[in-house]
Amino acid sequence: YTGTNATFSTATPFGNVCLNPSGLFTINGTQTLSEGTNYFWLAYDISLAINDMNVVDAECYSVTVRGTAYTPTVVAPIGSRTIRAALYGSITVGSTGNYPNLTGPNGLFRKISEVGLRNHLNVVIVSDVDEPGTNALTSWYEAGGSDYHITISPDAPVLRTISGGYAGGLIRMNNVSNITIDGRYGGGGKYLAWINSAISGAVAPLHLIGTAVGQGCTSITIRDCLFSNGHNGSNTAGIYPGGASIGSSGYDHDNVSIIDCNIKKSFHGIFAFGISSGTFDNLVVSGDSIGSFTPGEEISRYGIYVQHCPGAQITGNTIFNLRGTISDMFGIYLLAGSINSTISGNMINSVRYLGTLATTKVAGIGVAPGYITSNVKIFNNVITDIIAVGNSNLASHGIAGIRIENGTGIEIYYNSVNLFGELNHPITGDVSAAIYLMTQGDVSIKNNLLRNSLVNTAAGAYAYAIYSDMVRTGFTLIDYNDYHASGTQARLGFCNYSVANNIYQWRAISLQDTHSTDQDPLYATDTDLHIDLASPACRTGNPVPGIDTDFDMVSRHPLTPTMGAYET
């Protein structure tokens, strides 16, 4: 009862509760009326077990006032309420499913936005699915609880392709939490392929949207799926956590995990583009295969790009056969704000810039978290076959296996790098380096194999094992490394404005490296960087606390581990 106020309120209950009313029922109560029009409201408490599209309606046959029963002028008011039941349990999507697709006008995402969830929801893909990309998955109402999860998975060990040509992110998730996209069936395989087939524009098959502080996507797991686009031109991505559009930065995509996925035919494989006021905390990129050997289906710029992603864990990924003509290419690029992060156990095999610009930089791993204490660890990575035009100014351009651009508190342990092959740049003075540093200091480099035999066939050049624009006092620790430069343009190292051509000269420059060497590490091949017992790196390293296994998960020797990514 709300008196003469026509706004609904539960402040003044009237009468008795009628449980499960069916047919005629009576509500008994006493209420002193006010002068004028008085408002009584019939309120229903709808069960969570209601069926979708049920209708609730009522008629009022009699009202008793001062002991006299009156028949209302209107017994059956016009209108009723259609019940939209919240979803739960298992729902199928596909040609024979409950819904034809995810993103269409009659798709599941629209339904979820209309009715919400009342428990966890398992979405089973039962066929190939054509997606128009009309509707994004947005935050939903939760009935009878909270923190409900949505899991999307295949119905059988058969590849299900979810595809469509959309100008943007085909599958978009905006300010949602607790989503798992799992391409496995029975715990194995990769049976969900996500393809944005658009042949132009900034597109992605999967796009996470965060447009304001606290409104990103959180607790998202994407695993064992295949991702590709209709083209690999500028600003395409396999998976794009960012802002409202592909290419824009976004807010607060926290606890996102991308695990054991295959990504190809994109400008960027994974592009996580955060912002300083809404960082992407605790990003995990692990076990992914990024690249393709099929002409036209390669990644053409960055394998993994992360910006403002503190606590990122980039581990166990294989990034291969990157081919592009746009300036600057990296297998892994860790940028501003991505502090307290780890890059470990990654295989980066063949990053090649095919353009003609000398003003480009190309590296297997690039680190530029900002001019701050960064606490970035780089260990057990394998990097080979990095090629570009070349340049004499490594600070801005050129070729490097590992490239440290800024930050402090950088730790580089147990990595194997091999730069080899020929480039043709008719400008004298090109510089390449297995590892390049221009950071501010507090850098530790230990137990690494750094080999460079690049040759510029068109002009004089310099192939360094290590090149540091950081002065030697920036090395907190540098020892137990193998610096090997070979070929007609080889130089071992550069630091403190001085060139070293052998290990003795390098020790005089670094004032450390007592246990380092300049001998050939004897890699198995140019691209297989395993070593054997004949290698000078075998059992000549020094333990690093907390790193107990190698790239292959072989246990490190507790006293005299092998330098480089492989223990054996």
C-alpha positions in Angstrom: 0.0 0.0 0.0 1.4 3.4 -1.0 -1.5 5.7 0.0 -2.0 8.4 -2.5 1.5 8.0 -4.0 1.4 6.3 -7.4 5.0 5.1 -7.1 5.5 1.5 -6.1 7.1 0.8 -2.7 7.4 -2.2 -0.3 7.5 0.1 2.7 3.9 -0.7 3.9 2.9 -4.3 3.3 -0.8 -5.0 3.2 -2.6 -8.3 3.9 -1.4 -11.9 4.0 1.0 -13.7 1.8 -0.6 -16.2 -0.6 1.6 -19.1 -1.4 1.4 -20.5 -4.9 -1.9 -18.8 -5.8 -3.9 -20.6 -8.4 -7.4 -19.6 -9.4 -9.4 -17.4 -6.9 -7.6 -16.3 -3.8 -8.3 -13.7 -1.1 -6.0 -11.2 0.6 -7.2 -10.2 4.0 -6.1 -7.0 5.7 -7.1 -3.7 7.2 -5.9 -0.3 6.1 -7.2 3.2 6.9 -7.7 5.0 3.6 -6.6 8.5 2.8 -8.7 11.1 1.1 -8.6 10.7 -2.7 -7.2 7.9 -4.8 -5.5 5.1 -2.8 -3.0 2.7 -4.4 -2.7 -1.0 -3.6 -0.1 -3.1 -5.5 -0.3 -6.9 -6.2 3.4 -8.1 -6.1 4.5 -11.5 -7.3 7.7 -13.2 -6.1 8.7 -15.3 -9.1 10.4 -18.6 -8.6 13.8 -19.1 -10.1 12.4 -22.3 -11.6 10.0 -20.4 -13.8 9.9 -21.4 -17.5 11.0 -18.8 -20.0 8.2 -16.8 -21.7 5.6 -17.7 -19.0 3.1 -15.0 -18.4 1.9 -13.6 -15.0 -1.5 -11.8 -14.9 -4.2 -11.1 -12.4 -7.8 -9.9 -12.2 -9.5 -8.2 -9.2 -13.2 -9.3 -8.7 -14.0 -7.7 -5.4 -12.8 -5.1 -2.9 -14.4 -4.9 0.6 -14.6 -1.4 2.2 -16.3 -0.9 5.6 -17.8 -4.3 5.3 -19.3 -3.8 1.9 -18.0 -5.7 -1.2 -17.6 -3.6 -4.3 -16.9 -4.8 -7.9 -14.2 -2.8 -9.5 -15.1 -0.8 -12.6 -12.3 -2.7 -14.4 -12.0 -6.3 -13.3 -9.3 -7.3 -15.8 -6.8 -4.5 -16.3 -5.1 -4.5 -19.7 -1.6 -6.0 -19.9 0.4 -8.7 -18.3 4.0 -9.5 -17.6 6.0 -12.0 -19.6 8.6 -13.8 -17.5 12.2 -14.0 -19.0 13.8 -16.8 -17.1 17.5 -16.5 -16.4 19.7 -19.1 -18.0 21.7 -21.9 -16.4 22.9 -25.5 -17.1 23.8 -26.5 -20.6 22.8 -24.7 -23.8 23.7 -25.6 -27.3 24.7 -23.3 -30.1 24.8 -24.2 -33.8 22.6 -25.5 -36.6 20.7 -27.9 -34.3 21.2 -26.0 -31.1 19.1 -23.9 -28.8 20.5 -20.8 -30.5 21.8 -20.4 -34.1 24.9 -18.4 -33.1 26.5 -16.3 -30.4 26.3 -12.7 -31.8 23.2 -12.6 -34.0 19.9 -10.9 -33.3 18.6 -14.3 -32.1 21.9 -15.3 -30.7 22.9 -16.4 -27.2 24.7 -13.1 -26.3 21.6 -11.1 -26.7 19.6 -13.6 -24.7 22.1 -13.4 -21.8 21.9 -9.6 -21.8 18.1 -9.8 -21.6 17.6 -12.4 -19.0 20.9 -13.0 -17.2 22.0 -16.1 -15.4 20.7 -18.0 -12.3 23.7 -20.4 -12.1 26.7 -21.4 -14.1 26.2 -21.8 -17.9 27.8 -24.4 -20.2 27.7 -23.4 -23.8 28.2 -26.3 -26.2 29.1 -25.6 -29.8 27.4 -28.4 -31.9 28.3 -27.4 -35.5 30.2 -24.8 -37.5 28.6 -21.4 -36.7 28.2 -18.3 -38.9 28.5 -15.2 -36.8 27.3 -11.7 -37.9 29.1 -10.0 -35.0 25.9 -8.0 -34.2 25.9 -8.3 -30.4 28.7 -8.3 -27.8 28.6 -10.3 -24.6 28.0 -7.7 -21.9 27.7 -7.8 -18.1 24.6 -9.7 -17.1 22.0 -9.8 -14.2 22.6 -12.7 -11.8 19.5 -14.2 -10.0 19.8 -16.1 -6.8 23.5 -15.8 -6.4 26.7 -14.2 -7.9 30.0 -15.0 -9.6 28.4 -17.3 -12.2 30.7 -18.7 -14.9 30.2 -19.2 -18.6 32.1 -22.0 -20.3 32.2 -22.4 -24.1 33.4 -25.7 -25.4 32.8 -28.2 -28.3 30.4 -31.0 -28.3 32.7 -33.6 -29.8 36.3 -34.2 -30.9 35.4 -32.6 -34.3 36.7 -29.1 -35.3 33.9 -26.5 -35.0 34.6 -23.3 -36.9 33.0 -20.1 -35.6 33.5 -17.5 -38.3 32.2 -14.3 -39.9 33.4 -11.2 -41.6 33.0 -8.3 -39.2 34.6 -4.8 -39.2 36.1 -5.1 -35.7 36.1 -7.8 -33.1 33.9 -10.7 -34.3 33.4 -12.1 -30.8 33.4 -9.1 -28.4 33.3 -9.3 -24.6 32.6 -6.0 -22.8 33.0 -5.6 -19.0 32.4 -9.3 -18.2 33.9 -11.8 -15.8 34.3 -15.5 -15.3 34.4 -16.7 -18.9 36.2 -19.8 -20.1 36.6 -20.6 -23.8 38.0 -24.1 -23.9 38.6 -25.8 -27.3 39.3 -29.2 -25.7 37.0 -32.2 -25.7 37.6 -34.7 -22.9 40.6 -32.8 -21.8 42.5 -32.9 -25.1 42.7 -31.5 -28.6 41.8 -28.2 -30.2 38.3 -28.2 -31.6 37.2 -24.6 -31.7 38.5 -22.4 -34.5 37.6 -18.6 -34.3 38.0 -16.7 -37.6 37.2 -13.1 -38.5 37.1 -13.6 -42.3 37.1 -9.8 -43.1 39.8 -9.2 -45.8 40.5 -5.6 -44.8 40.4 -3.2 -41.9 41.3 -3.5 -38.2 39.8 -6.8 -37.2 40.2 -9.7 -34.7 38.3 -12.9 -34.0 38.3 -12.2 -30.2 38.2 -8.7 -28.7 38.0 -7.9 -24.9 36.7 -4.4 -24.3 37.3 -2.2 -21.3 36.2 1.4 -21.8 36.6 2.8 -18.2 38.4 2.2 -15.0 37.1 -1.0 -13.3 35.1 -1.9 -16.4 37.4 -4.4 -18.1 37.0 -8.2 -18.5 38.3 -10.2 -15.5 39.0 -13.8 -14.8 39.0 -14.8 -18.5 40.5 -18.1 -19.7 41.1 -18.8 -23.4 42.7 -22.1 -24.1 43.3 -24.7 -26.8 41.6 -22.7 -29.6 42.6 -21.7 -33.1 42.5 -18.0 -34.1 43.0 -16.3 -37.5 41.8 -13.5 -39.7 41.0 -13.0 -43.3 44.2 -10.9 -43.7 47.3 -10.0 -41.8 47.5 -6.3 -42.6 47.9 -3.5 -40.1 46.0 -3.6 -36.8 44.7 -7.1 -37.1 45.2 -9.4 -34.1 44.4 -13.0 -33.1 43.4 -12.0 -29.6 42.9 -8.3 -28.7 42.4 -7.2 -25.0 42.0 -3.5 -25.4 39.5 -0.6 -25.7 36.4 0.0 -27.6 37.9 -0.6 -31.0 40.8 -2.6 -32.4 43.9 -0.4 -32.0 42.7 1.5 -28.9 43.9 1.0 -25.4 41.6 -0.3 -22.7 41.1 -0.6 -19.0 41.4 -3.3 -16.4 41.5 -6.7 -18.1 42.7 -8.5 -15.1 43.6 -12.2 -14.6 43.3 -13.0 -18.3 44.9 -16.3 -19.3 45.7 -17.3 -22.9 46.9 -20.9 -22.9 47.9 -23.5 -25.6 46.2 -21.6 -28.5 47.3 -21.5 -32.1 47.3 -18.1 -33.7 48.1 -17.2 -37.4 47.3 -14.7 -40.2 47.4 -11.5 -38.1 49.4 -8.4 -37.8 49.8 -9.2 -34.1 49.4 -12.6 -32.5 48.3 -11.4 -29.1 48.1 -7.6 -28.5 47.3 -6.6 -24.9 47.0 -2.9 -24.9 46.5 -1.5 -21.4 46.6 2.0 -20.1 48.4 3.4 -17.0 45.1 4.3 -15.2 43.6 0.8 -15.8 46.4 -1.8 -16.1 45.9 -5.4 -17.1 47.1 -7.2 -14.0 48.4 -10.8 -14.0 48.2 -11.6 -17.7 49.2 -15.1 -18.5 50.3 -16.1 -22.0 51.5 -19.7 -21.9 52.1 -22.6 -24.3 50.8 -20.7 -27.4 51.9 -21.4 -30.9 52.1 -18.1 -32.8 52.9 -18.1 -36.5 52.5 -20.1 -39.7 54.7 -21.6 -42.5 52.0 -21.1 -45.0 52.7 -18.1 -47.3 50.2 -15.3 -46.6 49.2 -16.7 -43.2 52.2 -15.5 -41.1 52.2 -13.1 -38.2 53.5 -9.9 -39.8 54.6 -7.7 -36.9 54.4 -8.7 -33.2 54.0 -12.2 -31.9 53.1 -11.1 -28.4 52.7 -7.4 -27.5 52.0 -6.3 -23.9 51.7 -2.8 -22.6 50.7 -1.8 -19.0 50.4 -5.4 -18.0 52.1 -5.7 -14.6 52.7 -9.2 -13.3 52.6 -10.6 -16.9 53.8 -14.2 -17.2 54.9 -15.0 -20.8 56.1 -18.6 -20.7 56.5 -21.6 -22.9 55.3 -20.0 -26.2 56.5 -20.9 -29.7 56.7 -17.9 -32.0 57.9 -18.6 -35.5 58.3 -17.5 -39.1 57.2 -13.9 -38.6 57.3 -12.1 -41.9 56.5 -8.4 -42.5 57.3 -5.1 -44.2 56.1 -2.7 -41.5 58.8 -1.0 -39.4 59.7 -2.7 -36.1 59.1 -6.4 -35.5 59.4 -8.4 -32.3 58.7 -12.0 -31.2 57.8 -10.7 -27.8 57.6 -7.0 -26.9 57.1 -6.1 -23.2 56.4 -2.3 -23.0 55.5 0.5 -20.6 54.1 -0.4 -17.2 54.7 -4.2 -17.6 56.7 -4.5 -14.4 57.2 -7.5 -12.1 56.9 -9.7 -15.2 58.5 -12.9 -16.5 59.5 -14.0 -20.0 60.7 -17.6 -19.8 60.9 -20.8 -21.8 59.9 -19.3 -25.1 61.1 -20.4 -28.5 61.4 -17.6 -31.0 62.5 -18.9 -34.3 62.8 -16.6 -37.4 61.7 -13.0 -37.2 62.4 -11.5 -40.6 61.7 -7.9 -41.8 61.2 -8.0 -45.6 60.9 -4.3 -46.2 63.6 -1.9 -47.3 63.7 0.7 -44.5 66.9 0.8 -42.5 65.0 2.7 -39.8 63.5 -0.3 -38.3 64.3 -2.4 -35.2 63.8 -6.2 -35.1 64.4 -8.5 -32.1 63.4 -11.8 -30.7 62.6 -10.3 -27.3 62.2 -6.6 -26.6 61.9 -5.1 -23.1 60.9 -1.5 -22.4 58.8 -1.3 -19.2 59.7 2.4 -18.6 62.3 4.4 -16.7 61.4 2.7 -13.4 62.3 -0.3 -11.2 61.0 -3.0 -13.4 61.8 -6.4 -11.9 61.6 -8.3 -15.2 63.1 -11.8 -15.5 64.1 -13.3 -18.8 65.3 -16.9 -18.7 65.4 -20.2 -20.5 64.5 -18.6 -23.9 65.7 -19.8 -27.3 66.1 -17.1 -30.0 67.4 -17.7 -33.5 67.2 -16.3 -37.0 66.5 -12.6 -36.6 67.0 -10.6 -39.8 66.3 -7.0 -41.0 67.9 -4.4 -43.2 70.3 -3.3 -40.5 71.4 0.1 -39.1 74.4 1.7 -37.5 72.3 3.1 -34.6 71.2 0.2 -32.3 69.6 2.7 -29.9 66.8 3.3 -32.4 67.1 0.7 -35.1 68.9 -2.5 -36.1 69.0 -6.2 -35.2 69.1 -7.9 -31.8 68.3 -11.2 -30.3 67.4 -9.7 -26.9 66.9 -5.9 -26.8 66.6 -4.1 -23.4 65.5 -0.5 -24.0 64.9 0.8 -20.5 64.0 -0.2 -17.0 66.0 -1.3 -14.0 66.1 -4.6 -12.1 66.4 -6.7 -15.3 67.6 -10.3 -14.8 68.7 -12.3 -17.9 69.7 -15.9 -17.2 70.1 -19.1 -19.2 69.1 -17.8 -22.7 70.4 -19.2 -26.0 70.7 -16.8 -28.9 72.0 -17.4 -32.4 72.0 -14.7 -35.1 73.2 -16.0 -38.4 72.8 -15.6 -42.1 73.3 -12.8 -44.6 71.7 -9.4 -45.2 72.3 -7.0 -48.1 72.4 -3.4 -47.0 74.7 -1.1 -49.1 75.5 1.2 -46.2 78.7 0.8 -44.2 78.6 0.5 -40.4 75.5 -1.6 -39.6 75.5 -3.1 -36.1 73.8 -6.2 -34.9 74.0 -7.9 -31.4 72.9 -11.1 -29.8 72.0 -8.9 -26.8 71.7 -5.1 -26.8 71.3 -2.9 -23.7 70.5 0.8 -23.4 68.8 0.6 -20.0 69.6 2.6 -16.8 71.2 -0.1 -14.7 70.7 -2.8 -12.1 71.1 -5.5 -14.8 72.2 -9.1 -14.1 73.3 -11.3 -17.0 74.4 -14.8 -16.2 74.6 -18.3 -17.9 73.7 -17.1 -21.4 74.9 -18.3 -24.8 75.2 -15.3 -27.1 76.3 -16.1 -30.6 76.3 -13.8 -33.7 77.7 -14.6 -37.1 75.6 -12.2 -39.3 77.3 -10.9 -42.4 76.3 -7.9 -44.5 77.3 -8.9 -48.0 76.9 -5.4 -49.5 79.0 -3.3 -47.1 81.1 -3.3 -44.0 79.2 -4.1 -40.7 79.8 -5.3 -37.2 78.3 -8.4 -35.6 78.5 -8.2 -31.8 77.7 -10.9 -29.3 77.0 -8.1 -26.7 76.5 -4.4 -27.3 75.8 -2.1 -24.4 75.0 1.6 -24.5 74.6 1.3 -20.7 77.9 1.9 -18.9 79.6 -1.0 -17.1 78.5 0.2 -13.7 75.0 -0.7 -14.7 75.8 -4.4 -14.5 74.9 -5.6 -11.0 76.2 -9.0 -12.2 77.7 -10.2 -15.5 79.5 -13.5 -15.5 79.3 -17.2 -16.7 78.3 -16.2 -20.2 79.6 -17.4 -23.6 80.0 -14.4 -26.0 80.9 -15.8 -29.4 81.0 -13.6 -32.5 82.3 -15.2 -35.7 82.7 -14.4 -39.3 84.4 -11.6 -41.2 82.5 -8.8 -39.4 82.6 -10.2 -35.9 83.3 -8.2 -32.7 82.8 -9.7 -29.3 81.5 -6.7 -27.4 81.0 -3.0 -26.9 80.6 -1.1 -23.6 82.0 2.1 -22.0 82.6 3.5 -25.4 85.1 0.7 -26.1 85.3 -2.3 -28.4 86.4 -5.8 -27.3 87.5 -8.4 -29.8 88.2 -11.2 -27.3 87.2 -12.2 -23.8 90.3 -10.7 -22.3 89.5 -7.2 -23.7 85.9 -7.7 -22.6 86.8 -8.5 -19.1 88.9 -5.3 -19.0 85.9 -3.3 -20.0 83.2 -5.0 -17.9 85.5 -5.5 -14.9 83.5 -8.7 -14.3 83.0 -11.9 -16.5 85.8 -13.8 -14.7 84.1 -17.1 -15.7 82.8 -16.1 -19.1 84.2 -17.3 -22.4 84.3 -16.4 -26.1 84.4 -19.9 -27.5 81.9 -21.3 -30.0 79.1 -22.9 -28.0 78.7 -25.6 -30.7 75.0 -25.5 -31.3 73.6 -28.6 -32.9 72.5 -26.5 -35.9 71.8 -22.8 -36.6 68.2 -23.3 -35.4 68.6 -26.2 -33.0 70.4 -24.7 -30.1 71.0 -27.8 -28.1 74.6 -28.5 -27.2 76.5 -31.7 -26.3 79.3 -32.6 -24.0 81.9 -31.1 -26.3 80.5 -27.6 -25.8 82.5 -25.2 -23.6 79.1 -24.2 -22.1 78.5 -27.7 -20.8 78.5 -27.8 -17.0 80.4 -24.5 -16.7 77.6 -22.3 -15.5 76.7 -21.2 -12.0 73.4 -21.9 -10.3 70.6 -19.3 -10.2 68.3 -19.7 -7.2 64.7 -20.5 -8.3 65.6 -21.7 -11.8 65.9 -25.5 -11.4 64.9 -26.7 -14.9 65.8 -25.8 -18.5 63.8 -25.1 -21.6 63.0 -28.8 -21.9 62.1 -29.1 -18.2 65.3 -31.1 -17.6 66.6 -30.5 -14.1 69.5 -28.2 -13.9 72.7 -29.5 -12.2 72.6 -28.1 -8.6 76.3 -27.1 -8.6 77.5 -26.7 -12.2 74.6 -26.2 -14.6 75.1 -25.7 -18.3 75.0 -22.3 -19.8 72.1 -21.5 -22.1 68.5 -22.6 -22.4 69.3 -26.4 -22.6 71.0 -28.3 -19.8 71.9 -31.1 -22.3 
